[in-house]
Amino acid sequence: MIYNKSKLWIKKMNIISEHKNLSAPTKEELVDKAKSLKPLLSKQAVDAEDQRKLPYETIKLLTDAGLHKVYMPSKFGGWEMDWGAHFEISREISKACGSSGWITGLVFSHVIWVARFGAKAQEEFFDRNPDPIVSTGSAGGGKLIKDGSNYILNGRWGFLSGVDHANGAMVVATQGDEKIFTHFVLLNPEDWKNEKNWTSEGLKGTGSHNITVNEVKIPAHRVIERDLMLDRDPPGSKIHDSYIYNIRTNAYQKSWFAGILLGTAMGAIEEYSFSTSKRKGALFGESIVDQVPVQVRLGESVAEVNAAGLIFDAFCNMLHRRGVNGQDITGNDLLSTKRDITFASRLCVKASERLSGMMGVSAQTGRNPVQRHYRDCRTVSTHIELQWDHSMSPTGKHLLGLDTGDPLIDKNGIDKGVADSSLYLGTRV
């Protein structure tokens, strides 16, 4: 399916925008900056785990490098890069620290949501926050009550990664008696209370705390209806040039995990190779590197991670290609998104788990970097978007002639008994 305005859109992409930030770095320059941060981030990874959030020194390293502006609109001083830049950058960061990679690849990318709100909300937010860090909350929920031209919000949301450092947050809320959320709400830090309750086995340094909001008045321009936000052509996209603010969001969101999964698995390989090259057997002092099983298992892990990398690269390239050409995602795109990204995540987990296990009990201490990379990789893989049965069953249903429940995939074009609205296209598997 092509946008109705596709010819106009492509023409627009081929001219120099009046909003173009001429001082913006290239993607390659940001990837190089990310690589250069690895030694410092590796050292700070232990502090991140101890503090259960990224240290302020780490946040400063990342923002001084400009990594938080990848998807910030040019109009407001950002880099407005094509889709996929976050994958390559967070992959390099995650080789050093999975928590830092999560903040870089996922949390820093959330600025793209702000650019889908109306112009007034954007101008207010970016004027207030020239260095934006936006946390998001969809687990839990809130209730919106109309109060004149504004709203009153109450609620509690979980897993707001990076909220200790965030200068904005976007949460979901329900108005009326709807069973599913009806609106997205943009918050300022004074609107919420941070519960500081994040404890986990992996991604310890992400600070993914709960927040609560009690009787806070929200102006109407910081509230947007669910369907307007999730569909193509949201209100805020009209003031920007890049396709990244114009796309249907569901498939694109799944790529946020790719760089962290791949980077942590690659980090485990690098750390295992370095430490094992110097190891001797504990009982007899034999050289570990001469053991054929060690060589074979390492090669097996490298093959798995390389295969995952090919899947992630192809996926991000497909999303960019669809977006820049003004095309909607297809049903096949959606099926492969769920299936292949989850499959690649399992490859990354298997590779890092194997290496951690081969190091014996010495790798099971909290300070061992191979074990840390494995824990982080495994924790990413437990995200609901990467749940195995949920990801694989739609492909099986489709091939067996059964409806998946998503009209973007099903042959009849609609979910039986449900109107064919933007809410359901590309969101039901």
N, C-alpha and C positions, 0 to 999 in steps of 0.2 A: 504494500500500500504506500502511495506517495502522498506527501503533503499537498493539499490543494494549492499552496503557494510555493511549490517546490522550485519553479523556474525563477520566481522573484527571489526566493531564498538563496539559490545558487549564485544568482547575479550579485546579490548583496554580499556574499562571501568572497566575491572576486574583486571587490573594490577596497581601497584602504579606508578603514573606519575612522570617523572623526574622534572616536573614543580610544583608538589604538594607543597603548602604552609603549612608547618608543624606547623606554629604558628597560623594558621587560627582558629578562634573560631567556635563553633558549632552553628547551627541555634538556638538551645534552649538557648544558652548563649546570643545570640544577642536579642532574644525575651525578656529575663530577663532584659537585659540592657535597652531595650525600655520601659519596664514597670517601671523601676527605674527612668526614666526621666520624668514621668508624672507630678509630682508636680511642677517641674521647668517649663516645657513646658506650663502648665496651666496658670502659672503666666505671662509668656512671650507672651501668645496668644493675649492679648490686645495691647501690643506694636507692634506685627506683623501686626495687623489690622491697627493701626495708621500709621505705616511706609509703608504699602502696599508692604511689603516684609518681609522675616524672618530676625529678628535682627541678627547681626553677632554673638552675644552670643548664639543664638539658633543653628545656623549653626555649631558653635564650639562644642556644646553639642552633636549634631548628628554625626559629623565626628570624634570627640574624642572617641565616642562609636563604631566607625568602621562601621556604618550603610550604608555608601556610597560605601563600597567595596563588597557588597553582590554578585554582578554579575561581578565584576572586575576580569579579568583572573588571575589565580594563577601565571602564568608566569611573570606577572608584579607586583606581590605583593598583589593581591586581594584574596577574599575568594572563588570565583568560586562555589557558592552553587547551589544546585538543584532548579529547578523552583518551585515557591510557597513560598520561604522564604520571599520575599518582601511582600506577602499578610499578613502573620502572624505578621511581624514586623510593617508594616504601620498600621495595625489594632490597635495595642497597642498605637502607637504614636497618632493616630487620636482620640482616646478616650480623649486625652488632648487638641489637637489642630488640626483641619482639615487641615490647611495650612501646618503645619509641616508634617502631614501625607502624603499630596500630594507631597511634596518635597522628602520625604523618599521613598514612594512607587512607584512614577512615575519618578521623575527627577533622583534620584539616580540609578534607573534601566536602564536609557538610556545609561549607560556605555557599555551595551551589544551591542549597535550598533557599537561602535568603534571597538569591537572585530570581526566585520564582514568585516571591511576594510582590505586591504592587509597588509602584515607584516610590510612594511616600514612605513606606516601611523600609525600603532599601536605603533611601537617602538618609533617613534618620539613623539607621543602624550603622552604615559605613562612615557617616560623619562622626559618629560617636566612637567607632571602632576601626581605625585605619589599619590595625593589625588584628584581624578577626580570628577568633577561635570559637567555633560553634559546636556545642554538645547537643545531642538529641535524645529524646526519650519517647519510646513507643510501648515499652513494657509497663503495665499498670494503666493509668489513664486519669483523666480529669473531667469535671463537669463545668460546662459553660452556661451561664445564665445571662440573658439579655438585660442590660441596665441602661435604658435610654439608647444612646447611639454607641455605647460601649458594652463591655462584657465583664462579668465577675467570674473569676476562675478559681476553682479548688481542685486539688488532686495530689496524687503521689505517683512518681515514675521511677523505674529502676534502670540501672546499668547506663548511666550517663557518663560515658568515657570522657576523660579530660576535663570534667566539670570544675576541678580545683583551679584550672587556668582559664576557663571559658569566660568570655565577655558577652556571650549570648547563648541561648538554648532554644531549640524548637521541640515542642511536645505535641502530642495528640490529645484531643478532648472531644467530648460528646455533648451535643445540645439536644435537649428533649429526651425521648425514650428510646432512641435508636440503640440497637445492640452492638453496632460497630461504630467506631469513632467517626465524627462528622466534620471535624475541623483540625487544622494545624494552627498552633499558636506560637508566636515569637516572643521570647522572654528576655528581660534584662536581669543581670545578677541580683539586683535588689528585690526581684520578684520571688526568688526561691530560697529555701533553706537546704543546705547541703548536709545530708545525714552522715557522711563520712563513714560508711559501713562496708566498703569494698574489701572483701577477703576472698582470695581464690588461689587455686594451685598454680595456674599459669596466667600470663599477662598481668602479673601482680602490680606492675607499675603503671597501669592505665588509669587508676583512680576512678573506676566505673561505679560511682556511688549512686544512691537513691537521692532524689530531691522531693520536697513537698512545697506546695503553694497553697496559701490560705487566704481566702477573701481578697484577692488581688484584682484591682481594676485594670483591664486590658483595653486599650483603644482599638477601635474597629479595624484600623489599617494594619494592625499586627495579628489579625485573625483572617484565615483564608479557608474556604470550603475545600474539603477533601478532594472532590472530583476535579476542581480547578487546578489544584496543586499537582495531582498525579497524571493528569492527561497532558497531551501535547498542547503547545501554545498557552502556557499559564500566563497570567497577567504580567508578571515581571519580565518575561522574555522579550517583550516588545521594545524595551529600551536598550537591548543588547544586540550584538551582531552574531555571536557564536551560537552554533547549534546546541551546545552543551546545556543551555538553559531552556531548550525547546523540546527536548525528547520526552517520550514516555519513560518513566523512571525505573520501572521494575527490573528489567534485565540489566540495566547499567549499574544498579546498586550492588549486584552480586559480584562485580569486579573489584569492589573495595577490599575483599579478603585476599585476592590473588597475590599481591606483592608480599603480604605478611606471611602467608603460608609458604611461598617459595623461598623468601629470604631467610626465615627461621630454619628451614630444612637445609639450605645452602650454608648457613652459619654453622649448623651442626656438623656438616661434612668438613668444613674448613677447620673447626676446632678439634674434631676427632683426628683428622689427618695430622695436624700439628702436634697434638699431645701424644698420639700413638707412635709417631716417628721417633720419639725419645724414650718410649717405655721399655722396660725389661720385665720379665716374668717375676712375680713376687717370691716364688719358691726357689727357682733354679737360675734366675737371672738371664733366661734366654731372650733373644731379640723377638719382640712381638711382630715387627714388620715382616719377618721371614715366614710367618705362619700363613699358609695358603688360605685357610678359612677367613682370616682377617682381610686378606686381599680381595677375596671373592665377595664378601659381604659389603665391603666398601664400594666395590664396583657396582654391585646390585643397587645400593642406595643412590649412587650417582646416576645410574640409568633411570631410576624412578623419578628423581628430581628433574632430570633433563626432559623426560616425557611430560611431566606436569608443566614445565616451562613452555613447551610447545603448545599445550592446550590453552594455557593462560594467554600467551602471545596471540594466538589465533582468535581467541575470544575478544580481547581488547581491540584488535585490529578490525574485527567484524563490526563491533559497536561503533568505532570511529567511522568506518566506511558507510554504515547505515546513516549515521547522524549527518555527516558532511554532505551526503547526497540527498538529504531531505527525505529519507525513507523511514517508514515505521519498521519496528521489529516484526518478524513473521512468526507464525506458530512454530515452525521448525527451529527458529532462533531461540524461542522460549524453552522448548523441550531440551535443546542442547545446553542451554544456559544452566538449567537445573541439574541435568545429568552429568555433563562433562566437568563442570567446575567442582561438583561434589566428588566425582571420581578422582580428579587431580588432587583434591585436598587429602584424600585417603592415601595417595601415593606419597605425598609429602610427610604425612604422619608416620607411615610405615618406614620410610627411609630414616627419619630421625629417631624413631623408637628403636630400630635395629642397632643403630650406632650407640645409643645410650646404654642399651642392654649389654652390648659387647664389652663395655668398659668395666663391667662388674660393679661391686659395691662402691668403688671409688668414685663412680659417676653419679651416685645417688645423693650426694651432699648438695645442699642448696646453692653452694658457690661454684659448682661445676658448670661451665658454660654449655657443654653438650647437653646436659640434663635440662638446663634452663631453656635452651632452644627447643628441645623436645616438648617440655611442658607448655611453652607458648604456642607451638605449632598445634599441639593436640587441643588446647583450649580454643583456638580459632575454629578448629574443625567441629566443635560442639555447638556452634551457632545454629539457630533454628533454620537459617537459610541453607545450611549444609547437612541437614539431617538425611541420612542415607535412604530410608524407605520413602520418605516424602519426595526426595529428589529423583528416584529411579522409577517409581510407580507410574507417573504420567506417560513416560515413553512406552512402558508395557501396555498400559490401557489403550493408548493410541494405536499401537501396532495390532492389538487384538480387536480393534473395532469398537472399543468402548469410549464413551465420552469422558474427558478429563475434568469437565466442569468449567473450562476456560474457552470462551467463544473465539479467542484468537487461534486456538488449536483445533477445536472440534469442527467436523465437516459441516454440521448444520448451522454454524455461525452464531448460535446463541446457546446459553445455558438454559435448559428446560425450566420453565417457570420463572425465569429471571429476565428482566428487560436488558437489552443489549446496550448498556451504558458504559461510559469510560471507566467506571469503577471496576468492572469485571474484565475488561480487555487486558490480558497480560498480567493479571494479579491473582488468579484463582488456582494456580498450581504451585 
